[in-house]
């Protein structure tokens, strides 16, 4: 088996924890529902950010400055 085939993907869970995809999708779903979510980087609060319309266009962490868009 090649080293590439043995490498886990971002969509596969190792050890029963959430995948990167699970974490980001969960944060995005919360932000689009106009809720404050846990920052996937530092665990602090990430608030929705808005553009010119009523729908959130992403989120920004008030602690570490990480953004999702």
C-alpha positions in Angstrom: 0.0 0.0 0.0 1.4 3.4 -0.9 2.0 6.2 1.6 -0.6 8.3 -0.1 -3.3 5.6 0.2 -2.5 5.2 4.0 -3.0 9.0 4.7 -6.4 9.7 6.1 -8.6 12.3 4.4 -10.1 15.4 6.0 -13.5 13.6 5.8 -12.5 10.5 7.7 -12.7 10.4 11.5 -9.8 9.0 13.5 -10.4 7.8 17.0 -14.1 8.7 17.0 -13.6 12.5 17.1 -15.1 15.0 14.7 -13.5 15.5 11.3 -12.3 18.9 10.1 -15.3 18.8 7.8 -17.7 18.2 10.7 -16.2 21.1 12.7 -16.3 23.6 9.8 -19.8 22.6 8.6 -21.1 22.8 12.2 -19.7 26.3 12.6 -21.0 27.4 9.2 -24.5 26.1 9.9 -24.5 28.0 13.2 -23.3 31.2 11.6 -25.9 31.0 8.9 -28.6 30.6 11.6 -27.5 33.9 13.0 -25.9 32.3 16.1 -22.6 32.8 17.8 -20.5 29.6 17.5 -17.3 28.1 19.0 -14.3 29.2 17.0 -12.8 26.1 15.3 -9.2 27.4 16.0 -9.2 28.7 19.6 -12.6 27.7 21.0 -13.7 31.2 21.9 -16.8 32.9 20.4 -17.2 33.5 16.7 -20.0 35.8 15.6 -21.7 36.0 12.3 -20.5 38.8 9.9 -23.0 40.5 7.5 -22.6 42.2 4.1 -25.3 44.3 2.6 -28.0 41.7 3.0 -29.6 40.1 6.0 -27.8 36.7 5.5 -24.4 36.2 7.2 -21.5 36.0 4.8 -19.2 34.4 7.3 -17.9 34.7 10.8 -15.1 36.2 12.8 -13.6 35.2 16.1 -13.4 38.0 18.6 -10.3 36.5 20.3 -7.9 35.1 17.7 -9.4 36.9 14.6 -9.9 33.7 12.6 -12.6 34.2 9.8 -14.8 31.8 8.0 -16.3 33.0 4.7 
